[in-house]
Amino acid sequence: MAMNKKEQAEFEAAKKAAVVARALNWTEAVEVDVPAPKAGTTKGYLFNAASSQPCIMYCLSSTTGHATSWDQMPEKTTTQNSRSMYSTKLRALKALRHELEKKYAESLASIDMQIQKEQQP
């Protein structure tokens, strides 16, 4: 029985999901556990997965703004919008690892699928 376009797209998505799942060992997601403040300020950690050198940053958040720093806790907010954060550097590191796993698994799965396609007669 031939598949229609929607079924074919769903099949390809399922096939890709299986390849992504095998690409790496997975760790559990880590949710932020310090909510954005409703009053005053809160301190915690954030991560930057988008940079060429992914890293953990100190973070200070108020009701209207936030600030980050790589070497020490900021003294005042410098950027608009409050942020939810991780309470410890360990939690932020685990969250960063999980985020990078997802990012790189997608890339590796895409390459693996291309390799499989090229190997077919």
C-alpha positions in Angstrom: 0.0 0.0 0.0 1.5 3.3 -1.0 1.7 6.2 1.5 0.3 9.6 0.8 2.5 12.7 1.4 1.4 13.2 5.0 2.1 9.5 5.9 5.5 9.7 4.1 6.4 12.8 6.1 5.3 11.2 9.4 7.3 8.1 8.5 10.4 10.2 7.7 10.0 12.1 10.9 9.7 8.9 12.9 12.8 7.5 11.2 14.8 10.6 12.0 13.6 10.5 15.6 14.9 7.0 15.9 18.3 8.0 14.5 18.5 11.0 16.9 17.7 8.8 19.8 20.6 6.5 19.0 23.0 9.3 18.3 24.0 10.0 21.9 23.4 8.9 25.4 20.8 11.0 26.9 20.7 12.7 30.3 17.6 14.0 32.0 16.4 17.5 31.4 17.0 20.0 34.3 14.4 22.7 34.8 15.1 26.1 36.2 14.3 26.1 39.9 14.7 29.8 40.8 11.7 31.7 39.5 11.9 35.3 38.2 11.5 37.5 41.2 8.2 39.2 42.0 10.0 41.6 44.4 13.6 42.4 45.1 16.4 40.4 43.4 17.4 36.8 43.1 20.8 35.2 42.3 21.6 32.1 40.3 23.1 30.7 37.2 22.3 30.5 33.5 24.0 28.9 30.6 24.9 30.0 27.1 24.8 27.1 24.7 24.9 29.3 21.5 28.4 30.6 21.9 31.5 28.8 20.3 32.5 28.1 23.9 29.3 27.1 25.8 29.5 28.3 29.4 27.8 28.9 32.7 27.2 32.4 33.8 26.4 34.1 37.1 23.1 35.8 37.0 21.3 38.5 39.0 17.6 39.1 38.3 15.2 41.8 39.5 11.5 42.3 38.7 12.4 44.4 35.6 15.9 43.3 34.5 18.8 41.0 34.8 22.6 40.8 34.4 25.1 38.0 33.7 28.8 37.7 34.2 31.4 34.9 33.7 33.7 35.7 36.6 31.6 37.0 39.5 28.0 37.7 40.6 26.8 41.0 39.0 26.0 43.8 41.4 23.2 45.4 39.5 21.0 44.6 36.5 21.9 45.9 33.1 19.5 44.2 30.7 15.7 44.3 30.4 13.4 41.5 31.6 13.7 39.3 34.6 15.0 35.7 34.3 14.3 32.4 35.9 17.6 30.7 36.8 19.2 27.6 38.2 20.0 27.6 41.9 23.4 25.9 41.6 26.2 25.8 39.1 25.8 22.0 39.0 22.2 22.2 37.9 23.1 24.8 35.2 25.9 22.5 33.9 23.6 19.5 33.7 21.0 21.7 31.9 23.7 22.9 29.5 24.8 19.3 28.8 21.3 18.3 28.1 20.7 21.2 25.7 23.9 20.5 23.8 23.0 16.8 23.6 19.8 17.7 21.8 21.6 20.2 19.5 24.4 17.8 18.5 22.1 14.8 18.2 20.1 16.6 15.6 23.2 17.4 13.7 24.7 13.9 13.9 21.4 12.3 12.9 21.2 14.5 9.9 24.7 13.5 8.8 23.9 9.8 9.5 20.8 10.0 7.3 22.9 11.5 4.5 25.5 8.8 4.9 22.8 6.1 4.7 21.3 7.7 1.6 24.7 7.8 -0.1 25.3 4.1 0.7 22.1 2.9 -0.9 22.6 1.5 -4.4 
